[in-house]
Amino acid sequence: MTDSAAPAWNAGKARAELAPGALFIGGQWTPAASGRERAIVDPATGEQVTQVPDSAAVDVERATATARRAFDEGPWATMHPRDRGRVLLRAADLLRQKAAAIAAVESLDVGKPITFTTYVDIPTAIDLFEYYGTLATSIEGAARSTRIPALAYTRREPIGVVGAITPFNFPLILSSSKIAPALAAGNTLVHKPAEETPLSALLLAQVLQEAGLPDGVYNVVTGAAPAGEALLRDPRVDKIAFTGSTQVARIVARTAAESLKKLTLEAGGKAANIIFADANIPAAIETAIKAFVFNTGQFCMAGTRLLVERPVYEDVLAALAGACPHIPVGDPFAPSTVIGPMAGQRHRDKVQGYLEAARKEGVRVLGGNGTLPAGGGCFLSPSILADVSQDSRYVQEEIFGPVLTVQTFSTEDEAVALANGTSFGLAAGLQTGSVARAHRVAARLRAGIVWVNGWAMLDSAMPFGGCKQSGYGRETGPEGLDEYLQTKSVIVSLG
């Protein structure tokens, strides 16, 4: 980092309050059975932040046994939904009280700009716990009219033990989107956060314990892939809630099928953002920039494919290329920073490899020449790949970084065909001045969520999830709660 950036980073680090570097099982902080630990590194500087246990199958087995016992014997599953809701609402209040410290930890762990963690990540997590704390009161069955002489009704019950496996890019949000509805429904959990970014999960364990969650209901195991695989294979786990790449999602689905676990899979994306010539072009350009640089492009719903109607194509492309070098890249704790580091060196090298390959292939690469912080760190400037073909790997593969492909189209039908022309179906968007076109095109786009004249407009009340190779199931909204409930029919003879 540059000398001018160091004070901001040091001040931000000082605000971070780390949870114990230990597993959280049965309400207790404990080391891994082997004693092995993994270093957690600040991606902005390469400095070690702390160490956490490197869990093995034996640690996951202990956490799963604890969660199973808490579900089968503990009070949580049978507690009145209103009482469970009160615990979630207390957790939301505690998150609000600890917001500054948790935002600093998330920025330190992931490299997110502090402005984003403060105004996006923390408020979203708070809202999720409040939303599901309130929605818990709506869990109820229904009486049914039948021809048989019986009183027939349904019950909505928790599934059991949930294994939550979460990614590195939005640790707190994507953990909360699973934990809050799972707890509201009455389930117990074993949470395996991403090996690179586990710190907010450990903080969340502290918050939930302080909020009054019974011991054993929420358990955290840190570590690499073997811990996640052990969770997938354990027959005592009834459901897996996974967010991650499509490649890993396929492995999760195959492994979970061995014991017929219920699944929610939110996998990769390659979202198309369509700019029609009748749009407010300056606003559409601003939206296009936000759509691909938000969270340093490490966003499964990022708008990394831009489709521009031919009459405005060159103007839009020129504006984007001119803007890229001026997007602030640097110290996550500087308030002006828009793009922080990639979450780790391995991922930065992967994205850089795409850019180097594109240049070798003669792809027109624009941007990518902004000023980067000195002194190391996993930083990349935003880049644009112009005039790429639909079958190009840069259009078809999820790069997961601040890289935008730009294509042109002439008709609405062509725009829809291009937008739908990948294996993914998580998100899409369009910018237009026509209300009729907005509804018409939104209906034709194969995606779990479609934004019109904006991007990443999300709310706890609205579900999100994908189709095609972007997974299945939904998170957030009432649909997100349904994913953690199962229906039982009860028929009482009146004869």
C-alpha positions in Angstrom: 0.0 0.0 0.0 1.1 3.6 -0.5 2.2 5.6 2.5 -0.9 7.9 2.1 -3.2 4.8 2.3 -1.5 3.2 5.3 -3.1 5.4 8.0 -6.6 4.6 6.8 -5.8 0.8 6.7 -4.3 0.9 10.2 -7.3 2.8 11.6 -9.7 0.4 10.0 -7.8 -2.6 11.3 -7.9 -1.1 14.8 -11.7 -1.1 14.6 -11.9 -4.8 13.8 -12.8 -7.0 16.8 -12.0 -10.6 16.0 -13.9 -13.6 17.4 -11.8 -16.4 18.9 -9.8 -18.3 16.2 -11.6 -21.5 17.1 -14.4 -23.8 16.1 -17.8 -23.1 17.6 -19.5 -26.3 18.6 -22.2 -26.8 21.2 -21.8 -23.2 22.4 -18.1 -23.7 23.1 -14.9 -22.4 21.4 -12.7 -25.3 20.7 -9.6 -26.1 18.5 -9.5 -28.7 15.8 -8.8 -32.2 17.0 -5.5 -32.2 15.1 -4.5 -28.8 16.3 -3.8 -27.7 12.8 -4.6 -24.1 11.9 -4.9 -22.0 8.7 -3.6 -18.5 8.3 -6.2 -15.8 7.3 -4.6 -13.2 5.2 -5.6 -9.6 4.5 -5.8 -9.5 0.6 -5.0 -5.8 0.6 -1.5 -6.2 2.1 -0.7 -9.9 2.2 -0.3 -9.7 6.0 -1.7 -12.4 8.3 -4.8 -11.3 10.2 -5.2 -14.3 12.5 -5.4 -18.1 12.4 -8.4 -20.4 12.5 -8.6 -24.2 12.9 -8.2 -26.4 9.8 -11.1 -28.8 10.4 -11.0 -32.5 9.5 -13.8 -35.0 9.2 -13.6 -35.7 12.9 -14.4 -32.1 13.7 -17.3 -32.0 11.3 -18.6 -35.3 12.9 -18.5 -33.7 16.3 -20.4 -30.6 15.1 -23.0 -32.7 13.2 -23.6 -34.9 16.2 -24.1 -31.8 18.3 -26.5 -30.3 15.9 -28.4 -33.6 15.6 -28.7 -33.8 19.3 -29.8 -30.2 19.6 -32.6 -30.8 17.0 -33.8 -34.2 18.4 -33.6 -33.3 22.1 -33.3 -29.6 22.4 -36.0 -26.9 22.7 -35.4 -25.1 19.5 -37.4 -27.2 17.0 -40.4 -27.4 19.3 -40.3 -23.8 20.5 -43.2 -21.5 19.4 -42.2 -19.7 16.2 -42.8 -16.4 17.9 -40.2 -17.2 20.5 -37.7 -18.2 17.9 -38.5 -15.0 16.1 -37.6 -13.0 19.2 -34.1 -14.5 19.3 -33.6 -13.5 15.6 -34.8 -10.0 16.4 -32.4 -9.7 19.3 -29.6 -10.9 17.0 -30.5 -8.1 14.5 -30.3 -5.6 17.3 -26.9 -6.9 18.4 -25.6 -6.8 14.8 -26.7 -3.1 14.7 -24.9 -2.4 17.9 -21.7 -4.1 16.7 -22.0 -2.8 13.1 -18.8 -0.8 12.9 -16.6 -3.6 14.3 -18.2 -6.3 12.1 -17.9 -4.0 9.0 -14.2 -3.6 9.7 -13.7 -7.4 10.1 -15.5 -8.0 6.8 -13.4 -5.5 5.0 -10.2 -6.9 6.5 -11.1 -10.5 5.7 -12.5 -10.0 2.2 -10.9 -6.8 1.0 -14.3 -5.1 0.5 -14.4 -1.3 0.6 -15.5 -0.2 4.1 -18.2 2.0 2.5 -19.8 -1.1 1.0 -19.5 -3.3 4.1 -20.9 -0.4 6.2 -23.8 0.6 3.9 -24.6 -2.7 2.1 -23.3 -5.9 3.9 -24.1 -5.1 7.5 -27.6 -3.5 6.9 -28.5 -6.4 4.6 -27.6 -9.0 7.3 -29.6 -7.0 9.9 -32.6 -6.8 7.6 -32.4 -10.6 7.0 -32.6 -11.4 10.7 -35.4 -8.9 11.2 -37.3 -10.1 8.2 -37.2 -13.8 9.2 -37.6 -13.0 12.9 -40.9 -11.5 11.9 -41.8 -14.0 9.2 -41.4 -16.9 11.7 -44.8 -16.1 13.1 -46.4 -17.0 9.7 -45.4 -20.7 9.9 -48.7 -22.5 10.1 -50.5 -25.4 8.5 -54.0 -25.5 7.1 -57.2 -27.6 7.6 -58.3 -29.5 4.5 -61.7 -30.6 3.4 -61.7 -34.3 2.5 -64.3 -37.0 1.6 -63.1 -39.3 4.4 -64.7 -39.0 7.8 -61.7 -37.4 9.4 -60.2 -34.1 10.6 -57.4 -33.5 8.1 -54.8 -30.8 8.4 -51.2 -30.0 7.5 -48.2 -29.0 9.7 -45.2 -27.0 8.5 -42.2 -28.4 10.3 -38.4 -27.9 10.3 -36.4 -30.2 8.1 -33.7 -31.1 10.7 -30.0 -30.5 10.6 -28.9 -28.0 7.9 -25.4 -27.9 6.5 -24.7 -24.4 5.2 -21.7 -24.0 2.9 -21.0 -20.4 2.0 -18.5 -18.6 -0.4 -15.8 -16.0 0.0 -17.3 -13.0 -1.7 -20.3 -12.0 0.6 -19.6 -14.0 3.7 -21.9 -12.2 6.1 -24.8 -11.7 3.7 -24.8 -15.1 2.1 -24.4 -16.8 5.5 -27.3 -14.7 6.9 -29.5 -15.6 4.0 -29.3 -19.2 5.0 -28.9 -19.0 8.7 -31.8 -16.7 9.4 -34.6 -18.6 7.6 -33.2 -22.0 8.7 -33.3 -20.8 12.4 -36.8 -19.2 11.9 -38.1 -22.6 10.7 -36.7 -24.4 13.7 -33.7 -26.2 12.2 -30.2 -26.6 13.7 -27.1 -25.8 11.6 -23.5 -26.7 10.9 -21.9 -23.9 9.0 -18.8 -24.3 6.9 -17.7 -20.8 5.7 -15.2 -20.3 2.9 -11.7 -21.2 3.9 -10.4 -17.8 3.0 -13.1 -15.7 4.7 -14.5 -17.3 7.9 -14.2 -14.4 10.3 -17.8 -13.0 10.1 -19.2 -16.5 10.7 -17.3 -16.7 14.0 -18.6 -13.2 14.9 -22.1 -14.3 14.0 -21.7 -17.3 16.4 -21.0 -14.8 19.2 -24.0 -12.7 18.3 -26.4 -15.6 18.2 -25.2 -16.9 21.5 -25.6 -13.5 23.1 -29.1 -13.2 21.6 -30.1 -16.4 23.4 -29.8 -19.1 20.8 -29.6 -22.5 22.7 -26.2 -24.2 22.6 -25.7 -26.6 19.7 -28.2 -25.0 17.4 -25.6 -23.1 15.4 -22.1 -24.6 15.0 -19.2 -23.3 12.9 -16.4 -25.4 11.4 -13.6 -23.6 9.5 -11.2 -25.1 7.0 -10.8 -26.3 3.5 -12.8 -28.6 1.1 -12.4 -31.8 3.2 -14.6 -30.3 5.9 -17.3 -29.4 3.4 -17.1 -32.9 1.9 -17.5 -34.5 5.4 -20.6 -32.4 5.9 -22.1 -33.5 2.6 -21.5 -37.1 3.3 -22.9 -37.2 6.8 -26.3 -39.0 6.8 -27.4 -37.0 9.9 -27.4 -33.8 7.8 -30.9 -33.4 6.3 -30.4 -30.5 4.0 -27.5 -28.6 2.3 -27.7 -24.9 1.5 -24.8 -24.1 -0.8 -23.6 -21.0 -2.6 -20.5 -21.2 -4.9 -19.3 -22.0 -8.3 -21.3 -24.2 -10.8 -18.4 -26.7 -10.9 -18.5 -27.2 -7.1 -22.3 -27.2 -7.1 -22.3 -30.2 -9.4 -20.1 -32.1 -6.9 -22.4 -31.0 -4.0 -25.4 -32.3 -5.9 -23.8 -35.7 -6.7 -22.5 -36.2 -3.1 -25.7 -35.1 -1.4 -27.7 -37.5 -3.6 -26.0 -40.4 -1.9 -28.1 -39.8 1.2 -31.0 -38.0 -0.6 -30.4 -34.7 1.2 -32.6 -31.8 0.3 -30.7 -29.1 -1.6 -30.6 -25.4 -2.2 -27.9 -24.6 -4.8 -27.0 -21.0 -5.8 -24.3 -21.4 -8.3 -22.5 -19.3 -10.9 -23.8 -16.6 -13.1 -22.9 -14.6 -16.2 -25.6 -11.9 -16.2 -26.4 -9.9 -19.3 -27.2 -6.2 -19.1 -29.0 -4.9 -22.2 -28.9 -1.2 -23.1 -31.6 -0.2 -25.6 -31.2 3.0 -27.6 -34.3 4.4 -26.0 -32.7 4.3 -22.5 -31.5 7.2 -20.5 -27.9 6.6 -21.8 -25.9 8.5 -19.1 -27.9 6.6 -16.4 -27.5 3.3 -18.3 -23.7 3.8 -18.5 -23.5 4.5 -14.8 -25.6 1.4 -14.1 -23.3 -0.7 -16.4 -20.2 0.4 -14.5 -21.8 -0.4 -11.1 -23.1 -3.7 -12.3 -19.6 -5.1 -13.1 -17.3 -3.4 -10.6 -19.5 -3.9 -7.5 -17.6 -6.0 -5.0 -14.6 -6.0 -7.4 -16.7 -8.1 -9.8 -16.8 -10.9 -7.3 -20.6 -11.1 -7.5 -22.5 -14.0 -9.0 -25.1 -11.6 -10.2 -22.7 -9.1 -11.6 -23.6 -7.6 -14.9 -20.4 -8.7 -16.7 -22.0 -9.1 -20.2 -23.1 -5.8 -21.7 -25.3 -5.9 -24.8 -25.7 -2.5 -26.5 -28.1 -1.6 -29.3 -26.1 -0.6 -32.4 -27.0 3.1 -32.7 -25.5 3.9 -29.3 -22.8 1.2 -29.2 -19.7 3.3 -29.9 -20.8 6.1 -27.6 -21.4 3.7 -24.7 -18.2 1.9 -25.3 -16.2 5.1 -25.4 -17.7 6.4 -22.2 -17.0 3.1 -20.4 -13.4 3.0 -21.6 -12.9 6.6 -20.5 -14.4 6.0 -17.1 -12.5 2.8 -16.1 -9.1 4.3 -15.3 -10.7 6.8 -13.0 -12.6 4.3 -10.8 -10.8 4.4 -7.4 -8.9 1.2 -6.7 -7.1 0.8 -3.4 -7.2 0.7 0.4 -10.5 -0.9 1.5 -10.6 1.4 4.5 -10.4 4.6 2.5 -13.9 6.0 2.1 -13.4 6.9 -1.5 -12.4 3.4 -2.6 -14.8 1.7 -5.0 -12.7 -1.4 -5.9 -10.7 -3.2 -3.3 -8.4 -6.2 -3.8 -9.6 -9.5 -5.0 -10.3 -11.9 -2.1 -7.0 -13.8 -2.6 -3.9 -14.1 -4.7 -5.0 -17.4 -6.4 -8.2 -15.8 -7.5 -6.5 -12.6 -8.7 -4.1 -14.7 -10.8 -7.0 -16.6 -12.3 -8.7 -13.3 -13.5 -5.4 -11.9 -14.7 -4.9 -15.0 -16.7 -8.2 -14.4 -18.6 -7.0 -10.8 -19.5 -3.6 -12.0 -20.6 -5.1 -14.7 -22.8 -7.5 -12.2 -24.3 -4.7 -9.9 -25.3 -2.7 -12.8 -26.8 -5.8 -13.7 -28.9 -6.1 -10.2 -30.2 -9.3 -9.2 -28.3 -9.7 -5.5 -28.0 -9.0 -4.8 -24.3 -9.9 -1.4 -23.0 -9.3 0.1 -19.5 -7.2 -2.0 -17.1 -4.7 0.8 -16.9 -5.8 2.6 -13.7 -3.4 3.4 -10.9 -3.0 0.5 -8.5 -1.6 0.7 -4.9 2.1 0.1 -4.5 3.4 -2.6 -2.1 1.6 -5.7 -3.2 -2.0 -6.8 -2.6 -4.4 -8.6 -4.8 -5.5 -5.6 -6.9 -6.8 -5.4 -10.5 -8.1 -2.4 -12.5 -11.5 -2.8 -14.2 -11.1 -4.0 -17.9 -13.4 -4.1 -20.9 -13.3 -6.8 -23.6 -14.9 -5.2 -26.7 -16.5 -6.8 -29.8 -16.3 -10.3 -28.4 -18.2 -13.1 -30.1 -21.0 -15.0 -28.4 -19.1 -18.3 -28.4 -16.0 -16.7 -26.8 -14.9 -18.1 -23.5 -15.0 -14.6 -22.1 -18.7 -14.5 -22.8 -19.5 -18.1 -21.8 -17.3 -18.6 -18.7 -17.7 -16.9 -15.3 -14.5 -14.8 -14.8 -15.6 -13.5 -11.4 -13.7 -10.2 -11.5 -13.9 -6.6 -12.7 -14.0 -7.7 -16.4 -16.8 -6.6 -18.7 -17.5 -8.0 -22.2 -19.4 -5.7 -24.6 -21.4 -6.9 -27.6 -23.8 -5.2 -30.0 -27.3 -6.1 -31.3 -29.8 -4.7 -33.8 -33.2 -6.1 -32.7 -35.0 -7.0 -29.5 -35.1 -10.6 -30.6 -31.3 -10.6 -31.1 -30.8 -9.0 -27.7 -32.9 -11.7 -25.9 -31.1 -14.5 -27.8 -27.7 -13.2 -26.8 -28.7 -12.6 -23.2 -30.1 -16.2 -22.9 -27.2 -17.7 -24.9 -25.1 -19.0 -22.0 -25.5 -22.0 -19.7 -26.2 -19.6 -16.8 -29.5 -18.1 -15.6 -29.1 -16.3 -12.3 -29.7 -12.6 -13.1 -30.3 -10.3 -16.0 -31.2 -6.7 -16.6 -32.3 -4.1 -19.2 -32.2 -0.4 -19.5 -35.0 1.1 -21.5 -37.4 4.1 -21.7 -40.3 1.9 -22.8 -42.5 0.4 -20.1 -44.0 -2.1 -22.6 -40.5 -3.2 -23.7 -39.5 -3.6 -20.0 -42.2 -6.1 -19.3 -42.0 -7.8 -22.6 -38.2 -8.4 -22.4 -38.2 -9.3 -18.7 -40.7 -12.1 -19.4 -38.4 -13.6 -22.1 -35.2 -13.5 -20.1 -34.2 -16.8 -18.6 -33.0 -15.7 -15.2 -34.1 -15.9 -11.6 -34.1 -12.2 -11.2 -34.4 -9.4 -13.8 -33.7 -5.7 -13.0 -35.1 -2.9 -15.1 -33.3 0.5 -15.2 -31.0 -0.4 -12.4 -28.9 -3.2 -11.0 -28.5 -5.3 -7.8 -31.8 -3.9 -6.4 -32.3 -6.5 -3.7 -34.6 -6.8 -0.7 -35.2 -9.5 1.9 -38.8 -9.8 0.8 -37.9 -10.7 -2.8 -36.5 -14.2 -3.6 -33.4 -14.8 -5.6 -31.9 -17.9 -7.2 -31.2 -19.3 -10.6 -32.2 -21.6 -13.4 -30.1 -23.7 -15.8 -26.5 -24.1 -14.5 -27.0 -21.3 -11.9 -28.7 -23.8 -9.5 -32.1 -24.3 -8.0 -34.1 -23.3 -5.0 -34.6 -19.8 -3.7 -33.2 -17.7 -0.9 -34.9 -14.7 0.8 -38.5 -13.8 0.7 -41.2 -16.2 1.9 -39.8 -18.7 -0.6 -36.5 -18.7 1.3 -38.3 -19.8 4.4 -40.2 -22.5 2.6 -36.9 -24.1 1.6 -36.3 -24.9 5.3 -39.7 -26.4 6.0 -41.4 -29.6 5.1 -45.1 -30.5 5.2 -46.7 -33.2 7.2 -50.3 -34.3 6.8 -52.2 -35.3 9.9 -55.5 -37.2 9.5 -57.6 -37.9 12.6 -60.4 -40.4 12.2 -63.8 -39.2 13.2 -65.3 -42.7 12.9 
